[in-house]
Amino acid sequence: NAGVTQTPKFRILKIGQSMTLQCTQDMNHNYMYWYRQDPGMGLKLIYYSVGAGITDKGEVPNGYNVSRSTTEDFPLRLELAAPSQTSVYFCASSPHQSGSSYNEQFFGPGTRLTVL
Amino acid sequence: DQQVKQNSPSLSVQEGRISILNCDYTNSMFDYFLWYKKYPAEGPTFLISISSIKDKNEDGRFTVFLNKSAKHLSLHIVPSQPGDSAVYFCAARRVNAGGTSYGKLTFGQGTILTVHP
């Protein structure tokens, strides 16, 4: 299994440009997540999905959009890039979460995005 | 509003000694607490978790302690090894009022652990 893969690894955008960060997992996990990590800070949840066709906002959703048409893929879209979106973006997936146990989230290697 | 805080940005320890990483939280709706480890240019990897109804969980060299009354948890690594040098994130999982969890995690800022040979 490749686990969680993310493309691209690095990207530089100009202000106002758009791009899609790709995320794919081959573990047949229902749950998928997008986080961003700013320097010296912890990861913050942008969006999450509990299954194909179902997405919801996390802590910092403004400026982003997501879709989940398949179990495997969970792309993150930036429509009008701003310098405040300069960050490292991590995608993660996990099996179903219940209240009685914790199923770990598996993270991809990240995409480093710079907006100039 | 920082609901999960790691107040020590860095920790330096000698190989073979104990490493203690600390974490404080404020939200009583957290039901699980986790530690993730992160190497440069990689994604975080899961290390250990503890349910809010427990006070200790052990896995090999790693032990997590939870003090609910103080809203404090700590990760003990004994003995510390140079390969343990990484950023350690404390995280907490939220459960909603109905007891459902979607696995949403709130992370602390991270502590850089350096283990010297």
Interface residues (C-beta under 8 A of the other chain):
Chain A: V4 Y31 Y33 Y35 G40 M41 G42 L43 K44 L45 Y48 V50 D56 G58 E59 F90 A92 S94 Q97 S98 G99 Y102 N103 E104 Q105 F106 F107 G108 P109 G110
Chain B: V4 Q6 P9 D31 Y32 L34 A41 E42 G43 P44 T45 F46 S49 S51 F89 A91 R93 V95 G99 T100 S101 Y102 G103 K104 L105 T106 F107 G108 Q109 G110
